[in-house]
Amino acid sequence: MSLDVYTRFIFAFIAILVLLGLFAWLGRRFGLAERPASGGKRRLAVVEIAPIDGKRRLVLLRRDSTEHLVLLGPDSAVVVESGITDPIQPPAFARLVDGTPS
């Protein structure tokens, strides 16, 4: 086989790798990989992670409008505080005065 065949193979291989990288970047850029399973708004989110030491970390999780503080370790997960209301949401009395639904 001549050197021309090997050169064409290498260029074609590089072109395929570049196209795969481009499609992966476009998919991440336009959110194709992060589509919610139900097709609607996501209900669960990781708000913040704070490392305690090399093995443990505190994780603040949000489910709907409620937050939960969880301590994660190598062998366990402990709920430190549950039912934390969303700090962005106004208090119930303010919602009643403004007339916004709860």
N, CA, C and O atoms as a GROMACS GRO file, in nm:
protein
  408
    1MET      N    1   0.084  -0.117   0.000
    1MET     CA    2   0.000   0.000   0.000
    1MET      C    3   0.090   0.124   0.000
    1MET      O    4   0.199   0.126   0.056
    2SER      N    5   0.040   0.224  -0.064
    2SER     CA    6   0.121   0.343  -0.076
    2SER      C    7   0.097   0.438   0.042
    2SER      O    8   0.003   0.420   0.120
    3LEU      N    9   0.182   0.536   0.053
    3LEU     CA   10   0.173   0.635   0.159
    3LEU      C   11   0.047   0.718   0.146
    3LEU      O   12  -0.003   0.771   0.246
    4ASP      N   13  -0.006   0.732   0.024
    4ASP     CA   14  -0.126   0.811   0.000
    4ASP      C   15  -0.248   0.751   0.073
    4ASP      O   16  -0.330   0.826   0.126
    5VAL      N   17  -0.260   0.620   0.076
    5VAL     CA   18  -0.373   0.555   0.142
    5VAL      C   19  -0.367   0.580   0.293
    5VAL      O   20  -0.469   0.609   0.355
    6TYR      N   21  -0.250   0.568   0.351
    6TYR     CA   22  -0.234   0.592   0.495
    6TYR      C   23  -0.264   0.738   0.531
    6TYR      O   24  -0.326   0.766   0.633
    7THR      N   25  -0.219   0.829   0.447
    7THR     CA   26  -0.242   0.971   0.472
    7THR      C   27  -0.391   1.004   0.467
    7THR      O   28  -0.442   1.078   0.552
    8ARG      N   29  -0.462   0.949   0.369
    8ARG     CA   30  -0.607   0.972   0.359
    8ARG      C   31  -0.679   0.912   0.478
    8ARG      O   32  -0.774   0.972   0.528
    9PHE      N   33  -0.636   0.795   0.526
    9PHE     CA   34  -0.696   0.732   0.642
    9PHE      C   35  -0.678   0.819   0.766
    9PHE      O   36  -0.772   0.839   0.843
   10ILE      N   37  -0.561   0.871   0.787
   10ILE     CA   38  -0.533   0.955   0.904
   10ILE      C   39  -0.615   1.083   0.899
   10ILE      O   40  -0.671   1.124   1.001
   11PHE      N   41  -0.624   1.148   0.783
   11PHE     CA   42  -0.705   1.269   0.770
   11PHE      C   43  -0.853   1.240   0.793
   11PHE      O   44  -0.922   1.319   0.858
   12ALA      N   45  -0.903   1.127   0.740
   12ALA     CA   46  -1.043   1.091   0.761
   12ALA      C   47  -1.070   1.063   0.909
   12ALA      O   48  -1.174   1.103   0.961
   13PHE      N   49  -0.977   0.996   0.976
   13PHE     CA   50  -0.992   0.965   1.119
   13PHE      C   51  -0.994   1.093   1.201
   13PHE      O   52  -1.076   1.107   1.292
   14ILE      N   53  -0.906   1.186   1.170
   14ILE     CA   54  -0.903   1.314   1.241
   14ILE      C   55  -1.031   1.392   1.216
   14ILE      O   56  -1.085   1.455   1.308
   15ALA      N   57  -1.082   1.390   1.093
   15ALA     CA   58  -1.205   1.461   1.060
   15ALA      C   59  -1.323   1.403   1.138
   15ALA      O   60  -1.409   1.478   1.185
   16ILE      N   61  -1.330   1.272   1.153
   16ILE     CA   62  -1.437   1.209   1.230
   16ILE      C   63  -1.428   1.248   1.377
   16ILE      O   64  -1.530   1.276   1.440
   17LEU      N   65  -1.307   1.249   1.432
   17LEU     CA   66  -1.291   1.289   1.572
   17LEU      C   67  -1.332   1.435   1.594
   17LEU      O   68  -1.394   1.468   1.695
   18VAL      N   69  -1.297   1.521   1.498
   18VAL     CA   70  -1.336   1.662   1.509
   18VAL      C   71  -1.488   1.675   1.503
   18VAL      O   72  -1.545   1.752   1.580
   19LEU      N   73  -1.554   1.603   1.413
   19LEU     CA   74  -1.700   1.609   1.404
   19LEU      C   75  -1.767   1.556   1.530
   19LEU      O   76  -1.866   1.614   1.576
   20LEU      N   77  -1.715   1.448   1.589
   20LEU     CA   78  -1.770   1.397   1.714
   20LEU      C   79  -1.755   1.499   1.827
   20LEU      O   80  -1.848   1.519   1.905
   21GLY      N   81  -1.640   1.562   1.834
   21GLY     CA   82  -1.619   1.666   1.935
   21GLY      C   83  -1.713   1.784   1.915
   21GLY      O   84  -1.766   1.840   2.011
   22LEU      N   85  -1.734   1.823   1.789
   22LEU     CA   86  -1.823   1.934   1.758
   22LEU      C   87  -1.967   1.902   1.798
   22LEU      O   88  -2.035   1.986   1.856
   23PHE      N   89  -2.014   1.781   1.767
   23PHE     CA   90  -2.150   1.742   1.803
   23PHE      C   91  -2.165   1.734   1.955
   23PHE      O   92  -2.270   1.773   2.008
   24ALA      N   93  -2.065   1.686   2.025
   24ALA     CA   94  -2.071   1.680   2.172
   24ALA      C   95  -2.077   1.821   2.229
   24ALA      O   96  -2.155   1.846   2.321
   25TRP      N   97  -1.997   1.912   2.178
   25TRP     CA   98  -1.998   2.050   2.225
   25TRP      C   99  -2.133   2.116   2.198
   25TRP      O  100  -2.188   2.184   2.284
   26LEU      N  101  -2.188   2.096   2.077
   26LEU     CA  102  -2.319   2.153   2.044
   26LEU      C  103  -2.428   2.096   2.134
   26LEU      O  104  -2.518   2.169   2.175
   27GLY      N  105  -2.421   1.967   2.163
   27GLY     CA  106  -2.520   1.906   2.252
   27GLY      C  107  -2.516   1.966   2.390
   27GLY      O  108  -2.621   1.993   2.449
   28ARG      N  109  -2.396   1.988   2.444
   28ARG     CA  110  -2.385   2.049   2.576
   28ARG      C  111  -2.423   2.196   2.572
   28ARG      O  112  -2.483   2.248   2.666
   29ARG      N  113  -2.389   2.263   2.465
   29ARG     CA  114  -2.415   2.407   2.453
   29ARG      C  115  -2.564   2.437   2.451
   29ARG      O  116  -2.609   2.534   2.512
   30PHE      N  117  -2.642   2.355   2.381
   30PHE     CA  118  -2.785   2.378   2.369
   30PHE      C  119  -2.868   2.294   2.464
   30PHE      O  120  -2.990   2.288   2.450
   31GLY      N  121  -2.804   2.228   2.560
   31GLY     CA  122  -2.875   2.159   2.667
   31GLY      C  123  -2.943   2.031   2.628
   31GLY      O  124  -3.041   1.992   2.692
   32LEU      N  125  -2.896   1.964   2.527
   32LEU     CA  126  -2.961   1.839   2.487
   32LEU      C  127  -2.937   1.728   2.589
   32LEU      O  128  -3.019   1.637   2.601
   33ALA      N  129  -2.827   1.733   2.662
   33ALA     CA  130  -2.796   1.630   2.758
   33ALA      C  131  -2.864   1.654   2.892
   33ALA      O  132  -2.870   1.563   2.974
   34GLU      N  133  -2.916   1.773   2.917
   34GLU     CA  134  -2.974   1.807   3.046
   34GLU      C  135  -3.125   1.820   3.040
   34GLU      O  136  -3.183   1.900   3.114
   35ARG      N  137  -3.189   1.746   2.957
   35ARG     CA  138  -3.333   1.754   2.943
   35ARG      C  139  -3.400   1.680   3.058
   35ARG      O  140  -3.365   1.566   3.087
   36PRO      N  141  -3.497   1.744   3.126
   36PRO     CA  142  -3.566   1.676   3.235
   36PRO      C  143  -3.641   1.553   3.186
   36PRO      O  144  -3.693   1.552   3.075
   37ALA      N  145  -3.645   1.451   3.269
   37ALA     CA  146  -3.708   1.325   3.230
   37ALA      C  147  -3.858   1.342   3.207
   37ALA      O  148  -3.914   1.278   3.118
   38SER      N  149  -3.924   1.426   3.286
   38SER     CA  150  -4.069   1.442   3.274
   38SER      C  151  -4.107   1.542   3.166
   38SER      O  152  -4.225   1.556   3.135
   39GLY      N  153  -4.010   1.611   3.108
   39GLY     CA  154  -4.039   1.709   3.005
   39GLY      C  155  -4.075   1.845   3.061
   39GLY      O  156  -4.094   1.939   2.984
   40GLY      N  157  -4.085   1.859   3.191
   40GLY     CA  158  -4.120   1.986   3.252
   40GLY      C  159  -4.004   2.043   3.330
   40GLY      O  160  -3.888   2.013   3.304
   41LYS      N  161  -4.038   2.128   3.426
   41LYS     CA  162  -3.936   2.190   3.509
   41LYS      C  163  -3.879   2.087   3.606
   41LYS      O  164  -3.952   2.002   3.656
   42ARG      N  165  -3.748   2.095   3.631
   42ARG     CA  166  -3.685   2.004   3.725
   42ARG      C  167  -3.730   2.036   3.866
   42ARG      O  168  -3.742   2.153   3.904
   43ARG      N  169  -3.757   1.931   3.944
   43ARG     CA  170  -3.803   1.949   4.081
   43ARG      C  171  -3.691   1.934   4.182
   43ARG      O  172  -3.704   1.981   4.295
   44LEU      N  173  -3.582   1.872   4.145
   44LEU     CA  174  -3.473   1.843   4.237
   44LEU      C  175  -3.346   1.910   4.188
   44LEU      O  176  -3.313   1.901   4.069
   45ALA      N  177  -3.273   1.977   4.280
   45ALA     CA  178  -3.150   2.045   4.242
   45ALA      C  179  -3.053   2.046   4.360
   45ALA      O  180  -3.095   2.050   4.475
   46VAL      N  181  -2.926   2.042   4.329
   46VAL     CA  182  -2.822   2.059   4.429
   46VAL      C  183  -2.792   2.208   4.434
   46VAL      O  184  -2.744   2.266   4.336
   47VAL      N  185  -2.820   2.271   4.548
   47VAL     CA  186  -2.804   2.415   4.561
   47VAL      C  187  -2.658   2.450   4.591
   47VAL      O  188  -2.600   2.538   4.527
   48GLU      N  189  -2.600   2.379   4.688
   48GLU     CA  190  -2.464   2.412   4.729
   48GLU      C  191  -2.398   2.290   4.793
   48GLU      O  192  -2.466   2.207   4.855
   49ILE      N  193  -2.266   2.280   4.777
   49ILE     CA  194  -2.188   2.173   4.839
   49ILE      C  195  -2.074   2.238   4.916
   49ILE      O  196  -2.001   2.322   4.862
   50ALA      N  197  -2.060   2.200   5.044
   50ALA     CA  198  -1.954   2.255   5.128
   50ALA      C  199  -1.872   2.139   5.186
   50ALA      O  200  -1.924   2.061   5.265
   51PRO      N  201  -1.745   2.127   5.147
   51PRO     CA  202  -1.663   2.018   5.203
   51PRO      C  203  -1.631   2.045   5.350
   51PRO      O  204  -1.593   2.157   5.388
   52ILE      N  205  -1.646   1.942   5.432
   52ILE     CA  206  -1.615   1.952   5.575
   52ILE      C  207  -1.470   1.912   5.597
   52ILE      O  208  -1.392   1.986   5.656
   53ASP      N  209  -1.435   1.794   5.549
   53ASP     CA  210  -1.296   1.746   5.552
   53ASP      C  211  -1.277   1.658   5.429
   53ASP      O  212  -1.356   1.665   5.335
   54GLY      N  213  -1.174   1.575   5.430
   54GLY     CA  214  -1.144   1.494   5.313
   54GLY      C  215  -1.249   1.389   5.280
   54GLY      O  216  -1.259   1.344   5.166
   55LYS      N  217  -1.329   1.350   5.380
   55LYS     CA  218  -1.425   1.242   5.359
   55LYS      C  219  -1.571   1.285   5.366
   55LYS      O  220  -1.659   1.215   5.316
   56ARG      N  221  -1.598   1.398   5.429
   56ARG     CA  222  -1.738   1.439   5.449
   56ARG      C  223  -1.766   1.574   5.383
   56ARG      O  224  -1.677   1.657   5.366
   57ARG      N  225  -1.893   1.592   5.346
   57ARG     CA  226  -1.935   1.719   5.288
   57ARG      C  227  -2.083   1.744   5.320
   57ARG      O  228  -2.161   1.651   5.333
   58LEU      N  229  -2.117   1.870   5.331
   58LEU     CA  230  -2.256   1.912   5.349
   58LEU      C  231  -2.314   1.945   5.213
   58LEU      O  232  -2.252   2.015   5.133
   59VAL      N  233  -2.435   1.896   5.187
   59VAL     CA  234  -2.501   1.920   5.059
   59VAL      C  235  -2.638   1.980   5.088
   59VAL      O  236  -2.716   1.925   5.166
   60LEU      N  237  -2.667   2.092   5.025
   60LEU     CA  238  -2.797   2.156   5.036
   60LEU      C  239  -2.876   2.120   4.910
   60LEU      O  240  -2.840   2.159   4.799
   61LEU      N  241  -2.986   2.045   4.930
   61LEU     CA  242  -3.070   1.999   4.820
   61LEU      C  243  -3.201   2.077   4.819
   61LEU      O  244  -3.255   2.108   4.925
   62ARG      N  245  -3.252   2.109   4.701
   62ARG     CA  246  -3.382   2.175   4.688
   62ARG      C  247  -3.477   2.082   4.616
   62ARG      O  248  -3.448   2.033   4.507
   63ARG      N  249  -3.594   2.059   4.679
   63ARG     CA  250  -3.702   1.984   4.617
   63ARG      C  251  -3.824   2.074   4.617
   63ARG      O  252  -3.873   2.112   4.724
   64ASP      N  253  -3.872   2.109   4.500
   64ASP     CA  254  -3.979   2.206   4.483
   64ASP      C  255  -3.937   2.337   4.551
   64ASP      O  256  -3.843   2.401   4.504
   65SER      N  257  -4.003   2.379   4.659
   65SER     CA  258  -3.964   2.502   4.727
   65SER      C  259  -3.908   2.474   4.866
   65SER      O  260  -3.897   2.565   4.948
   66THR      N  261  -3.873   2.349   4.894
   66THR     CA  262  -3.820   2.309   5.023
   66THR      C  263  -3.676   2.264   5.008
   66THR      O  264  -3.640   2.197   4.911
   67GLU      N  265  -3.592   2.303   5.105
   67GLU     CA  266  -3.452   2.264   5.101
   67GLU      C  267  -3.421   2.168   5.216
   67GLU      O  268  -3.484   2.174   5.322
   68HIS      N  269  -3.324   2.080   5.193
   68HIS     CA  270  -3.282   1.981   5.291
   68HIS      C  271  -3.130   1.984   5.300
   68HIS      O  272  -3.061   1.984   5.198
   69LEU      N  273  -3.078   1.988   5.422
   69LEU     CA  274  -2.934   1.987   5.446
   69LEU      C  275  -2.893   1.845   5.482
   69LEU      O  276  -2.943   1.788   5.580
   70VAL      N  277  -2.800   1.787   5.404
   70VAL     CA  278  -2.760   1.648   5.420
   70VAL      C  279  -2.609   1.642   5.439
   70VAL      O  280  -2.533   1.707   5.367
   71LEU      N  281  -2.565   1.563   5.537
   71LEU     CA  282  -2.423   1.538   5.560
   71LEU      C  283  -2.388   1.406   5.495
   71LEU      O  284  -2.438   1.301   5.536
   72LEU      N  285  -2.300   1.409   5.394
   72LEU     CA  286  -2.260   1.288   5.322
   72LEU      C  287  -2.123   1.245   5.369
   72LEU      O  288  -2.030   1.325   5.375
   73GLY      N  289  -2.111   1.117   5.403
   73GLY     CA  290  -1.984   1.058   5.441
   73GLY      C  291  -1.955   0.939   5.352
   73GLY      O  292  -2.034   0.908   5.263
   74PRO      N  293  -1.843   0.872   5.375
   74PRO     CA  294  -1.809   0.759   5.289
   74PRO      C  295  -1.904   0.641   5.305
   74PRO      O  296  -1.922   0.563   5.211
   75ASP      N  297  -1.965   0.626   5.423
   75ASP     CA  298  -2.052   0.510   5.447
   75ASP      C  299  -2.196   0.547   5.476
   75ASP      O  300  -2.281   0.458   5.487
   76SER      N  301  -2.227   0.676   5.489
   76SER     CA  302  -2.362   0.712   5.531
   76SER      C  303  -2.401   0.849   5.478
   76SER      O  304  -2.319   0.926   5.429
   77ALA      N  305  -2.530   0.875   5.490
   77ALA     CA  306  -2.588   1.006   5.461
   77ALA      C  307  -2.684   1.038   5.574
   77ALA      O  308  -2.773   0.960   5.603
   78VAL      N  309  -2.666   1.154   5.637
   78VAL     CA  310  -2.748   1.194   5.751
   78VAL      C  311  -2.818   1.324   5.717
   78VAL      O  312  -2.755   1.420   5.674
   79VAL      N  313  -2.950   1.328   5.737
   79VAL     CA  314  -3.026   1.451   5.717
   79VAL      C  315  -3.005   1.538   5.841
   79VAL      O  316  -3.050   1.503   5.950
   80VAL      N  317  -2.938   1.651   5.823
   80VAL     CA  318  -2.909   1.742   5.934
   80VAL      C  319  -3.031   1.828   5.962
   80VAL      O  320  -3.070   1.844   6.078
   81GLU      N  321  -3.090   1.883   5.860
   81GLU     CA  322  -3.207   1.968   5.875
   81GLU      C  323  -3.298   1.946   5.756
   81GLU      O  324  -3.251   1.938   5.642
   82SER      N  325  -3.426   1.936   5.782
   82SER     CA  326  -3.522   1.910   5.675
   82SER      C  327  -3.632   2.016   5.678
   82SER      O  328  -3.661   2.073   5.783
   83GLY      N  329  -3.690   2.040   5.566
   83GLY     CA  330  -3.802   2.133   5.558
   83GLY      C  331  -3.763   2.279   5.564
   83GLY      O  332  -3.842   2.362   5.608
   84ILE      N  333  -3.644   2.313   5.520
   84ILE     CA  334  -3.601   2.452   5.516
   84ILE      C  335  -3.677   2.520   5.403
   84ILE      O  336  -3.676   2.472   5.290
   85THR      N  337  -3.744   2.630   5.433
   85THR     CA  338  -3.820   2.697   5.328
   85THR      C  339  -3.726   2.775   5.238
   85THR      O  340  -3.616   2.811   5.278
   86ASP      N  341  -3.771   2.798   5.119
   86ASP     CA  342  -3.692   2.870   5.020
   86ASP      C  343  -3.670   3.013   5.066
   86ASP      O  344  -3.768   3.083   5.091
   87PRO      N  345  -3.545   3.060   5.078
   87PRO     CA  346  -3.522   3.197   5.127
   87PRO      C  347  -3.568   3.304   5.029
   87PRO      O  348  -3.586   3.419   5.068
   88ILE      N  349  -3.586   3.269   4.906
   88ILE     CA  350  -3.631   3.366   4.805
   88ILE      C  351  -3.781   3.393   4.820
   88ILE      O  352  -3.829   3.502   4.788
   89GLN      N  353  -3.853   3.292   4.867
   89GLN     CA  354  -3.998   3.303   4.879
   89GLN      C  355  -4.034   3.394   4.998
   89GLN      O  356  -3.980   3.376   5.106
   90PRO      N  357  -4.124   3.490   4.980
   90PRO     CA  358  -4.162   3.577   5.090
   90PRO      C  359  -4.239   3.499   5.197
   90PRO      O  360  -4.294   3.394   5.168
   91PRO      N  361  -4.243   3.549   5.320
   91PRO     CA  362  -4.319   3.482   5.425
   91PRO      C  363  -4.467   3.473   5.389
   91PRO      O  364  -4.516   3.546   5.302
   92ALA      N  365  -4.537   3.382   5.456
   92ALA     CA  366  -4.678   3.356   5.422
   92ALA      C  367  -4.764   3.480   5.438
   92ALA      O  368  -4.853   3.504   5.357
   93PHE      N  369  -4.738   3.561   5.542
   93PHE     CA  370  -4.818   3.682   5.563
   93PHE      C  371  -4.799   3.780   5.448
   93PHE      O  372  -4.895   3.842   5.404
   94ALA      N  373  -4.676   3.794   5.400
   94ALA     CA  374  -4.650   3.886   5.289
   94ALA      C  375  -4.721   3.838   5.162
   94ALA      O  376  -4.768   3.920   5.083
   95ARG      N  377  -4.728   3.707   5.142
   95ARG     CA  378  -4.800   3.654   5.025
   95ARG      C  379  -4.949   3.684   5.036
   95ARG      O  380  -5.013   3.713   4.935
   96LEU      N  381  -5.005   3.676   5.159
   96LEU     CA  382  -5.147   3.706   5.178
   96LEU      C  383  -5.176   3.852   5.149
   96LEU      O  384  -5.278   3.885   5.088
   97VAL      N  385  -5.088   3.940   5.194
   97VAL     CA  386  -5.109   4.084   5.174
   97VAL      C  387  -5.095   4.119   5.027
   97VAL      O  388  -5.175   4.198   4.975
   98ASP      N  389  -4.995   4.063   4.958
   98ASP     CA  390  -4.974   4.093   4.816
   98ASP      C  391  -5.081   4.028   4.729
   98ASP      O  392  -5.106   4.074   4.618
   99GLY      N  393  -5.143   3.921   4.778
   99GLY     CA  394  -5.243   3.852   4.698
   99GLY      C  395  -5.185   3.748   4.605
   99GLY      O  396  -5.256   3.696   4.520
  100THR      N  397  -5.055   3.715   4.620
  100THR     CA  398  -4.996   3.612   4.535
  100THR      C  399  -5.035   3.475   4.589
  100THR      O  400  -5.044   3.456   4.710
  101PRO      N  401  -5.058   3.379   4.499
  101PRO     CA  402  -5.098   3.245   4.546
  101PRO      C  403  -4.982   3.176   4.615
  101PRO      O  404  -4.866   3.204   4.586
  102SER      N  405  -5.014   3.084   4.708
  102SER     CA  406  -4.910   3.014   4.782
  102SER      C  407  -4.869   2.885   4.721
  102SER      O  408  -4.782   2.816   4.774
   0.00000   0.00000   0.00000
